Amino acid sequence: MTTYLAKLTRLSFVTFWELIKIMVPIMVLLRIADGLGWIGMMVPWLEPAMSLLNLPAEAALVFLTSALMGVYGAIAALPVLVGHEMTAAQITSIFMFILVAHALPIEQAIVRKAGGSFWGTVILRVVVGILACWLIDVIAKTTGYLNEPQSIEHFKYLGQPDVGHVEWALSSLQGLGLLLIILVGLLVLLDLFDWLNITTWINKLLSPLLRVSGLDPSVTPITTTGVLLGLSYGGGLIIARANDGTISKEAKFYSLCWLSLCHSLIEDTAVMVAIGGDIWMLLIGRILLTLVIVRLLMAWFDHNPFTGTQRKARDLAAGNG
């Protein structure tokens, strides 16, 4: 137990330090931008687009930070939403965008190295992220699910607005302390999952679902691993096997689309749920949306005259048709 606690403490603080290097500069920049009135100046320009998703204009800043800096960068930007009355659906839709479209320069570089299109998958993630926000809003308005008000006051601990610099710094430190507690809990949870073999069970549960989505059997194990552990891991496995001839370009493409939209399913989702997101939308909803999108991509490429002809030619050359 002592050895485990020492390992957990060391890993927690190493990971936390990496997060601080991302989050603190963003928190400081947003504080400066708010103090200079820049955020207030941007709001009128952002409001029309965000109103289509039933979100505050400031949500666009969270989206942009997510796309460029990643999940924890987006979390650092959440205080810009403080002061708005929001529903659980609105909060969950913002978190869904963060999960779908984050750290695009880094993660899509991995996709490109694995054989996918950088800009194609960037556009895919942003479009699907926006679509997910719209769908959550439609579901909430139609069914009433997640339509209840939800407090976002806890966001202010990552950079409380409208206070002096000292109070802002103290509230920010408190917020980072709460994040450290969440991080430690998450690391313990992941260890518990491994100890109870839950990760393996989830892996087996996801495999049939990925097959239903039409993925080639050659990439199903790799994709499942990436869905659970992250795009870097799944993309790395695809890169490692890129030249061994066992994975076709087509299978690789659809696998990378899956991984782009739905990866790090346990860790990132747990963080979003811990700070107020709905687990059913963020977990089950994200998986189902990815399945549908990948299926639609397959159908489109099958019926596209150019790509469809290419596929038939490959099948004939391989003796399959």
C-alpha positions as CSV (number, residue, x, y, z in Angstrom):
1,M,0.0,0.0,0.0
2,T,2.8,2.4,0.9
3,T,4.5,1.7,-2.5
4,Y,1.2,2.3,-4.3
5,L,0.5,5.6,-2.5
6,A,4.0,6.8,-3.3
7,K,3.5,5.9,-6.9
8,L,0.1,7.5,-7.0
9,T,1.4,10.7,-5.4
10,R,4.3,10.9,-7.8
11,L,2.1,10.3,-10.9
12,S,-0.5,12.7,-9.7
13,F,1.9,15.6,-9.3
14,V,3.8,14.9,-12.5
15,T,0.4,14.9,-14.4
16,F,-0.8,17.9,-12.5
17,W,2.3,19.8,-13.4
18,E,1.7,19.1,-17.1
19,L,-1.9,20.4,-16.7
20,I,-0.8,23.5,-14.9
21,K,1.6,24.4,-17.8
22,I,-1.4,24.3,-20.1
23,M,-4.1,25.9,-17.8
24,V,-2.3,28.7,-16.0
25,P,-1.2,30.6,-19.1
26,I,-4.8,30.4,-20.5
27,M,-6.3,31.5,-17.1
28,V,-3.9,34.5,-17.0
29,L,-4.5,35.5,-20.7
30,L,-8.3,35.3,-20.2
31,R,-7.9,37.5,-17.0
32,I,-5.9,40.1,-19.0
33,A,-8.4,39.9,-21.9
34,D,-11.3,40.4,-19.6
35,G,-9.6,43.3,-17.8
36,L,-8.9,45.0,-21.1
37,G,-12.5,44.5,-22.2
38,W,-11.6,42.3,-25.2
39,I,-14.0,39.6,-24.3
40,G,-16.8,42.1,-24.0
41,M,-15.9,43.4,-27.5
42,M,-16.0,39.9,-29.0
43,V,-19.4,38.9,-27.6
44,P,-21.6,40.8,-30.1
45,W,-19.6,39.2,-33.0
46,L,-19.9,35.7,-31.5
47,E,-23.5,35.8,-30.4
48,P,-25.3,35.1,-33.7
49,A,-23.4,31.9,-34.3
50,M,-23.7,30.7,-30.7
51,S,-27.4,31.5,-30.6
52,L,-28.1,28.9,-33.3
53,L,-26.8,26.3,-30.7
54,N,-28.7,28.0,-27.8
55,L,-25.4,28.8,-26.1
56,P,-23.9,32.0,-24.7
57,A,-21.6,33.9,-27.0
58,E,-18.7,33.2,-24.6
59,A,-19.0,29.5,-25.3
60,A,-17.2,30.2,-28.6
61,L,-14.1,31.1,-26.6
62,V,-14.3,27.7,-24.8
63,F,-14.7,26.0,-28.2
64,L,-11.7,27.8,-29.6
65,T,-9.5,27.0,-26.6
66,S,-10.6,23.4,-26.7
67,A,-9.7,23.1,-30.4
68,L,-6.3,24.6,-30.0
69,M,-5.2,23.6,-26.5
70,G,-7.1,20.5,-25.5
71,V,-9.5,19.4,-22.8
72,Y,-7.8,21.0,-19.8
73,G,-7.2,24.2,-21.7
74,A,-10.9,24.4,-22.3
75,I,-11.6,23.8,-18.6
76,A,-9.4,26.8,-17.9
77,A,-11.6,28.9,-20.1
78,L,-14.9,27.9,-18.5
79,P,-15.0,30.9,-16.1
80,V,-16.0,33.1,-19.1
81,L,-19.4,31.5,-18.8
82,V,-19.9,32.6,-15.2
83,G,-22.9,35.0,-14.9
84,H,-25.1,33.2,-17.4
85,E,-28.1,31.1,-16.4
86,M,-27.6,27.8,-18.1
87,T,-29.3,24.4,-18.3
88,A,-27.8,21.0,-17.9
89,A,-28.3,20.5,-21.6
90,Q,-26.3,23.6,-22.5
91,I,-23.4,22.6,-20.1
92,T,-23.4,19.1,-21.5
93,S,-23.4,20.3,-25.1
94,I,-20.3,22.5,-24.4
95,F,-18.6,19.5,-22.8
96,M,-19.6,17.3,-25.7
97,F,-17.9,19.7,-28.1
98,I,-14.8,19.7,-25.9
99,L,-14.7,15.9,-26.0
100,V,-15.2,15.7,-29.8
101,A,-13.0,18.6,-30.9
102,H,-9.9,19.2,-28.7
103,A,-6.2,19.6,-29.2
104,L,-6.6,19.5,-33.0
105,P,-3.1,20.6,-34.1
106,I,-1.5,17.8,-32.0
107,E,-4.0,15.0,-32.4
108,Q,-4.7,15.4,-36.1
109,A,-0.9,15.5,-36.7
110,I,-0.9,12.0,-35.3
111,V,-3.8,11.1,-37.6
112,R,-1.9,12.5,-40.6
113,K,1.2,10.4,-39.6
114,A,-1.0,7.4,-39.3
115,G,-2.2,7.9,-42.9
116,G,-5.3,10.1,-42.5
117,S,-6.1,13.6,-43.8
118,F,-5.2,16.4,-41.3
119,W,-7.6,18.9,-42.6
120,G,-10.3,16.4,-43.5
121,T,-10.4,15.0,-39.9
122,V,-10.1,18.5,-38.4
123,I,-13.3,19.5,-40.3
124,L,-15.0,16.3,-39.4
125,R,-14.4,16.8,-35.7
126,V,-15.5,20.5,-35.7
127,V,-18.6,19.8,-37.7
128,V,-19.6,16.8,-35.6
129,G,-18.9,18.7,-32.4
130,I,-21.2,21.5,-33.6
131,L,-23.8,18.9,-34.7
132,A,-23.6,17.3,-31.3
133,C,-24.4,20.6,-29.6
134,W,-27.4,21.2,-31.8
135,L,-28.7,17.6,-31.3
136,I,-28.4,17.9,-27.5
137,D,-30.4,21.2,-27.6
138,V,-33.1,19.6,-29.8
139,I,-33.4,16.6,-27.6
140,A,-33.6,18.8,-24.5
141,K,-36.3,21.0,-26.0
142,T,-38.3,18.1,-27.4
143,T,-38.2,15.7,-24.4
144,G,-37.3,18.0,-21.5
145,Y,-34.3,15.8,-20.7
146,L,-31.5,18.0,-19.2
147,N,-33.7,21.1,-19.6
148,E,-33.5,22.0,-15.9
149,P,-31.3,24.9,-14.7
150,Q,-27.8,23.9,-13.5
151,S,-25.4,26.0,-11.5
152,I,-22.0,26.9,-13.0
153,E,-20.8,28.8,-10.0
154,H,-18.0,26.3,-9.4
155,F,-16.4,27.4,-12.6
156,K,-15.5,30.7,-10.9
157,Y,-12.9,28.9,-8.9
158,L,-10.8,28.6,-12.0
159,G,-10.6,32.4,-12.3
160,Q,-13.4,34.3,-10.5
161,P,-14.4,37.4,-12.6
162,D,-15.1,40.9,-11.2
163,V,-12.7,40.6,-8.2
164,G,-9.3,42.0,-7.3
165,H,-6.1,40.3,-8.5
166,V,-5.3,38.8,-5.1
167,E,-8.8,37.3,-4.7
168,W,-8.7,36.1,-8.3
169,A,-5.3,34.4,-7.7
170,L,-6.6,32.7,-4.5
171,S,-9.8,31.5,-6.2
172,S,-7.7,30.2,-9.1
173,L,-5.5,28.2,-6.7
174,Q,-8.6,26.8,-5.0
175,G,-9.9,25.7,-8.4
176,L,-6.6,24.0,-9.3
177,G,-6.7,22.3,-5.9
178,L,-10.1,20.9,-6.7
179,L,-8.9,19.8,-10.1
180,L,-6.0,18.0,-8.4
181,I,-8.5,16.1,-6.2
182,I,-10.4,15.1,-9.3
183,L,-7.2,14.0,-11.0
184,V,-6.2,11.8,-8.1
185,G,-9.6,10.2,-7.9
186,L,-9.5,9.6,-11.7
187,L,-6.1,7.9,-11.4
188,V,-7.4,5.7,-8.6
189,L,-10.5,4.9,-10.7
190,L,-8.3,3.8,-13.7
191,D,-6.2,1.6,-11.4
192,L,-9.3,0.1,-10.0
193,F,-10.7,-0.6,-13.5
194,D,-7.4,-2.4,-14.4
195,W,-7.4,-4.3,-11.1
196,L,-11.0,-5.5,-11.5
197,N,-10.4,-6.1,-15.2
198,I,-13.2,-3.7,-16.1
199,T,-11.1,-2.1,-18.9
200,T,-10.8,-5.5,-20.6
201,W,-14.6,-6.0,-20.2
202,I,-15.3,-2.6,-21.7
203,N,-12.9,-3.5,-24.5
204,K,-14.9,-6.7,-25.3
205,L,-18.2,-4.8,-25.1
206,L,-17.0,-2.2,-27.6
207,S,-15.6,-4.7,-30.1
208,P,-19.0,-5.9,-31.4
209,L,-20.3,-2.3,-31.5
210,L,-17.3,-1.3,-33.7
211,R,-18.0,-4.2,-36.0
212,V,-21.6,-3.1,-36.3
213,S,-20.4,0.3,-37.4
214,G,-18.7,-1.5,-40.4
215,L,-15.1,-1.4,-39.3
216,D,-12.8,-3.9,-40.9
217,P,-11.8,-6.7,-38.4
218,S,-8.2,-5.9,-39.0
219,V,-8.6,-2.5,-37.3
220,T,-11.2,-3.3,-34.7
221,P,-8.8,-4.2,-31.8
222,I,-6.6,-1.2,-32.5
223,T,-9.6,1.1,-32.7
224,T,-11.1,-0.3,-29.5
225,T,-7.8,0.3,-27.7
226,G,-7.6,3.9,-29.0
227,V,-11.3,4.6,-28.0
228,L,-10.4,3.6,-24.4
229,L,-6.9,5.0,-24.1
230,G,-6.7,7.9,-26.5
231,L,-5.9,8.9,-30.0
232,S,-2.2,9.0,-29.4
233,Y,-2.2,5.4,-28.4
234,G,-4.6,4.1,-31.1
235,G,-2.9,6.2,-33.8
236,G,0.5,5.0,-32.6
237,L,-0.6,1.4,-33.1
238,I,-1.9,2.2,-36.6
239,I,1.4,3.9,-37.4
240,A,3.3,0.9,-36.1
241,R,1.3,-1.4,-38.4
242,A,1.1,0.9,-41.4
243,N,3.7,-0.9,-43.5
244,D,2.9,-4.5,-42.7
245,G,0.2,-4.8,-45.3
246,T,-2.5,-6.2,-43.0
247,I,-4.5,-2.9,-42.9
248,S,-6.0,-1.5,-46.1
249,K,-6.1,2.3,-46.7
250,E,-9.9,2.2,-46.5
251,A,-9.9,0.3,-43.2
252,K,-7.3,2.7,-41.8
253,F,-9.4,5.7,-42.9
254,Y,-12.6,4.6,-41.1
255,S,-10.6,3.6,-38.0
256,L,-9.0,7.0,-37.8
257,C,-12.4,8.7,-38.3
258,W,-13.7,6.6,-35.3
259,L,-10.6,7.6,-33.2
260,S,-10.9,11.2,-34.1
261,L,-14.5,11.5,-32.9
262,C,-14.4,9.1,-30.0
263,H,-11.3,8.4,-28.0
264,S,-10.0,8.5,-24.4
265,L,-13.6,7.4,-23.5
266,I,-12.9,6.7,-19.8
267,E,-10.5,9.5,-18.7
268,D,-11.8,12.5,-20.6
269,T,-15.5,11.6,-20.0
270,A,-14.9,11.1,-16.3
271,V,-13.4,14.6,-16.0
272,M,-16.4,16.2,-17.9
273,V,-18.9,14.3,-15.7
274,A,-17.0,15.3,-12.5
275,I,-17.4,19.0,-13.3
276,G,-21.1,18.8,-14.3
277,G,-21.7,17.0,-17.6
278,D,-24.4,14.3,-18.2
279,I,-22.8,10.9,-18.4
280,W,-25.4,9.4,-20.7
281,M,-25.0,12.0,-23.3
282,L,-21.3,12.3,-23.0
283,L,-20.7,8.5,-23.0
284,I,-23.5,6.6,-24.7
285,G,-24.5,9.6,-26.9
286,R,-21.0,10.1,-28.1
287,I,-20.5,6.5,-29.0
288,L,-23.8,6.3,-30.9
289,L,-23.2,9.5,-32.7
290,T,-19.8,8.3,-33.8
291,L,-21.3,5.0,-35.0
292,V,-23.9,6.9,-37.1
293,I,-21.3,9.3,-38.6
294,V,-18.9,6.6,-39.6
295,R,-21.8,4.6,-41.1
296,L,-22.9,7.7,-43.1
297,L,-19.3,8.2,-44.3
298,M,-19.2,4.6,-45.5
299,A,-22.5,5.0,-47.3
300,W,-21.4,8.3,-48.9
301,F,-18.2,6.8,-50.2
302,D,-20.0,3.7,-51.4
303,H,-22.4,5.7,-53.4
304,N,-20.1,8.4,-54.6
305,P,-19.4,7.8,-58.3
306,F,-15.7,8.3,-58.1
307,T,-14.9,6.4,-54.8
308,G,-17.5,3.7,-55.6
309,T,-15.9,3.0,-58.9
310,Q,-12.4,2.8,-57.3
311,R,-13.7,0.3,-54.7
312,K,-15.3,-1.9,-57.3
313,A,-12.0,-1.9,-59.3
314,R,-10.1,-3.0,-56.2
315,D,-12.6,-5.7,-55.4
316,L,-12.3,-7.1,-59.0
317,A,-8.5,-6.9,-58.9
318,A,-8.6,-8.9,-55.6
319,G,-11.0,-11.4,-57.1
320,N,-13.8,-10.4,-54.7
321,G,-16.5,-9.4,-57.3
